[in-house]
Amino acid sequence: MEWLQLKYFQTVARLEHMTQAAERLQIAQPSLSKTIARLEEAVGVPLFDRQGRQIRLNQFGRIYLERVDRAFRELEEGERQIREMAGLNRGSIKLGVSITSVLPELIGTFIQRHPSVHFRQTLGPTAEVIKRLEDGDIDLCVSSIRDDRPDLEWQELMTEKVWIAASPDHRLSGRDSVALEELANEPFISMNCGFSFRDLMDELCLQANFQPNITFEVDEPEGISRLVGQGLGVAFLPELAFKTRSRAQLKKLRIDNIDFRRTTWIAWSKRHYLSLAAQEFREYIIESYRLMQRELSR
């Protein structure tokens, strides 16, 4: 089998449509069909189920696609490492996050120091980000939930207290603390399901014997602050969030009888190559969070 056969198979497997795959690959459909047939002959089993013009990846095909994807990732990582060693690559970092907090500010400072580094950040639910890390699609992951998969290495960044945030005009704004049970009927503003901080919030409310009345779900923390500031609900926010200018006017309420804290972690894969740029960024993040932890402890 040839590299080109595997590349063609990858495209057909993802689209499950021979005509669309041929158009994307810019080759004639009969030629593509013959290439896939030769690959199946070499493998010894059919990789697709065919029903007329419809094709579907079968169980053999799914297993084979996983291996092909892995092989291409290994080749890409090898090329990346060689280019880096030869000084041909300016460096790149692929970061996945399920929380943002102060990361934009930290990333901005890092890029100013290293303007030649290409940076790509993706925000997504915790399980999705961790899966992408394990698959080698991203270099580093920042999350407030740790996963115990053996191929991943985790480093604690910081632990911070979590508070209730309310608008200055909220009925509770004259108080310094609130029992969680008092918020059972309050409208909550939260991250979407699947994000690590949302999982922590749901678990805490469950311990207080109620399900939060979530009226707004957002996919970025700044949206939470704006909606709380407009008096549209209350929210759980970590200590560090109140340090930013946009949240400075929010009322911060201590949660009675509960010491709710969030731990932030950074993770990387032991199996995949980590570029020098990504290694340097990892150490920069660890040191930056260490300094922030010291500030919070004062």
C-alpha positions in Angstrom: 0.0 0.0 0.0 1.1 3.6 -0.6 0.9 6.8 1.3 -1.5 8.3 -1.3 -3.9 5.3 -0.9 -4.1 6.0 2.8 -4.7 9.7 2.2 -7.5 8.9 -0.2 -9.0 6.3 2.2 -8.9 8.9 5.0 -10.9 11.4 2.9 -13.5 8.8 1.7 -13.9 7.4 5.3 -14.6 10.9 6.7 -17.1 11.9 4.0 -18.6 8.4 3.3 -19.4 9.7 -0.2 -17.2 8.7 -3.1 -18.3 11.6 -5.4 -17.7 14.3 -2.7 -14.3 12.7 -1.8 -13.2 12.7 -5.5 -14.2 16.4 -5.8 -12.3 17.3 -2.6 -9.2 15.3 -3.8 -9.6 16.7 -7.3 -9.3 13.3 -9.0 -11.7 11.3 -11.2 -14.2 9.2 -9.2 -13.4 5.9 -11.2 -9.8 6.4 -10.3 -10.6 6.9 -6.6 -12.9 3.8 -6.6 -10.0 1.7 -8.0 -7.6 3.1 -5.5 -9.9 2.2 -2.6 -10.5 -1.3 -4.1 -6.8 -1.9 -4.3 -6.3 -0.9 -0.7 -9.1 -3.3 0.4 -7.5 -6.0 -1.6 -4.1 -5.3 0.1 -5.7 -5.3 3.6 -7.7 -8.4 2.9 -11.2 -7.3 4.0 -13.7 -4.7 2.8 -13.5 -1.4 4.7 -16.8 -0.1 3.6 -20.4 -1.4 3.3 -21.8 -0.6 -0.1 -25.5 -0.2 -0.8 -26.0 1.2 -4.3 -24.3 4.6 -4.4 -24.2 4.8 -0.6 -21.0 3.7 1.3 -20.6 3.4 5.0 -17.4 2.7 7.0 -17.8 -0.7 8.5 -16.2 -2.1 11.7 -13.0 -3.0 9.9 -12.9 0.4 8.3 -13.3 2.2 11.6 -10.5 0.3 13.2 -8.3 0.9 10.2 -9.1 4.6 10.1 -8.0 5.0 13.7 -4.7 3.4 12.8 -4.3 5.5 9.7 -5.1 8.7 11.6 -2.5 7.8 14.3 0.1 7.0 11.6 -0.4 10.4 10.0 -0.2 12.2 13.3 3.1 10.4 14.0 4.5 11.5 10.7 3.4 15.1 11.2 5.0 15.1 14.7 8.2 13.7 13.3 8.3 16.3 10.6 7.6 19.0 13.2 10.4 17.8 15.4 12.9 17.6 12.6 12.0 21.1 11.3 12.4 22.4 14.8 15.8 20.7 15.3 16.9 22.2 11.9 15.7 25.6 12.8 13.2 25.6 10.0 10.1 26.1 12.1 9.2 29.3 13.9 7.3 27.2 16.5 3.7 26.5 17.1 1.4 25.9 20.1 -2.0 24.3 20.1 -3.8 24.9 23.4 -7.2 23.5 24.4 -9.1 25.0 27.3 -12.3 24.4 29.2 -11.8 27.5 31.3 -10.3 30.8 30.3 -10.0 33.1 33.4 -6.8 35.1 32.9 -5.5 33.0 30.0 -6.0 35.7 27.3 -3.9 38.1 29.2 -1.1 35.5 29.8 -1.2 34.4 26.2 -1.0 38.0 25.0 2.1 38.6 27.1 3.7 35.4 25.8 3.1 36.3 22.2 4.6 39.8 22.7 7.8 38.1 24.0 7.8 35.5 21.2 6.2 37.1 18.2 7.4 34.4 15.8 5.3 31.7 17.6 2.1 30.7 15.9 -0.6 30.2 18.5 -4.0 28.5 18.3 -6.4 28.2 21.2 -9.7 26.2 21.2 -12.3 26.5 23.9 -14.6 23.5 24.4 -16.2 21.1 26.9 -13.8 19.2 29.2 -14.3 15.7 27.7 -13.8 17.0 24.2 -10.6 19.0 25.0 -9.1 16.0 26.9 -9.9 13.6 24.0 -8.2 16.0 21.6 -5.1 16.1 23.9 -5.0 12.3 24.0 -5.3 12.1 20.2 -2.5 14.6 19.7 -4.7 17.3 18.1 -3.6 19.8 20.7 -0.3 20.2 22.7 -1.6 21.4 26.1 -4.9 21.4 28.0 -6.0 23.7 30.8 -8.9 22.5 32.8 -10.4 22.5 36.3 -11.1 18.8 36.2 -8.3 16.3 36.1 -8.6 13.1 34.1 -6.7 10.0 35.2 -5.8 8.6 31.8 -2.3 7.0 32.0 -1.0 8.7 28.8 -1.6 12.2 30.3 0.6 14.2 32.6 -1.0 16.8 34.9 0.5 19.7 36.8 -1.5 21.7 39.3 -1.5 25.4 38.6 -3.5 27.0 41.4 -6.4 26.6 43.8 -8.8 29.5 44.4 -11.9 30.1 46.4 -15.3 30.2 44.6 -17.9 32.9 45.4 -21.4 33.9 44.4 -21.5 36.9 42.1 -24.5 39.2 42.1 -25.2 42.6 40.6 -24.8 45.7 42.9 -28.6 46.1 42.9 -29.4 42.5 43.8 -31.5 41.9 46.9 -28.5 40.2 48.5 -26.0 42.9 47.7 -26.1 44.3 51.2 -24.8 41.0 52.7 -21.3 39.5 52.8 -22.4 35.8 52.6 -25.3 33.6 51.6 -26.3 30.0 52.3 -26.4 28.0 49.1 -30.0 26.8 50.0 -31.2 30.4 49.8 -30.4 30.5 46.1 -32.6 27.5 45.2 -35.1 29.7 43.4 -32.7 32.3 42.1 -32.0 32.5 38.3 -28.5 31.3 37.6 -26.1 32.2 34.8 -23.7 29.5 33.9 -21.3 28.0 31.3 -22.9 25.5 28.9 -23.1 21.8 29.9 -19.8 19.9 29.6 -17.5 22.7 30.7 -15.5 21.7 33.9 -16.7 24.7 36.0 -20.3 23.9 35.1 -19.8 20.3 36.3 -18.4 21.6 39.6 -21.4 24.0 40.0 -24.0 21.3 39.3 -22.3 19.0 41.8 -22.3 21.6 44.6 -25.9 22.5 44.1 -26.8 18.8 44.2 -25.1 18.5 47.6 -27.4 21.4 48.7 -30.4 19.3 47.5 -31.5 21.5 44.6 -31.0 21.8 40.9 -30.0 25.3 39.8 -32.5 27.3 37.9 -30.3 28.2 35.0 -31.8 30.9 32.8 -28.8 31.7 30.7 -26.0 29.4 29.4 -23.0 30.8 27.7 -19.8 29.5 26.2 -17.4 32.2 27.5 -17.0 33.6 31.0 -17.2 37.2 30.0 -20.8 36.6 29.0 -21.5 35.5 32.6 -20.1 38.7 34.1 -22.1 40.9 31.7 -25.4 39.2 32.4 -24.8 39.2 36.2 -24.0 42.9 36.0 -27.3 43.5 34.3 -29.1 41.9 37.2 -30.3 38.9 35.2 -29.1 36.3 37.7 -26.4 35.1 40.0 -23.4 33.0 39.2 -20.5 31.0 40.7 -17.2 32.8 40.0 -13.7 31.9 41.2 -11.6 34.4 43.2 -9.4 35.3 40.3 -12.3 36.4 38.1 -13.1 39.3 40.4 -9.6 40.7 39.8 -10.5 41.7 36.2 -11.8 45.2 35.5 -15.0 44.0 33.9 -16.1 42.2 37.1 -14.8 44.6 39.6 -18.3 46.1 40.2 -19.9 42.8 40.9 -21.0 41.9 44.5 -18.9 39.0 45.9 -20.8 36.8 48.4 -19.1 34.1 50.5 -20.9 30.8 50.5 -21.8 29.9 54.1 -20.7 26.6 55.6 -19.0 25.5 52.4 -15.3 26.0 51.4 -15.8 25.7 47.7 -12.5 25.9 45.8 -11.5 25.3 42.2 -8.2 23.8 41.2 -6.8 24.6 37.8 -4.6 22.1 36.0 -2.4 22.0 32.9 -1.9 18.7 31.1 0.1 17.3 28.2 0.4 13.9 26.5 3.3 11.6 27.3 2.9 9.9 23.9 3.1 12.9 21.6 5.9 15.2 20.7 5.8 18.5 22.5 7.5 21.3 20.6 10.1 23.6 22.2 7.6 26.5 21.9 4.9 24.4 23.7 7.4 23.4 26.4 8.4 27.0 27.0 4.8 28.1 27.1 4.0 25.3 29.6 6.7 26.5 31.9 5.6 30.1 31.5 2.0 29.2 32.4 3.1 27.2 35.5 5.3 30.1 36.7 2.6 32.7 36.0 0.0 30.8 37.9 2.4 30.3 40.8 2.8 34.0 41.1 -1.0 34.5 40.9 -1.4 31.9 43.7 1.0 33.9 45.8 -1.0 37.1 45.2 -4.2 35.4 46.2 -2.7 34.0 49.4 -1.7 37.5 50.7 
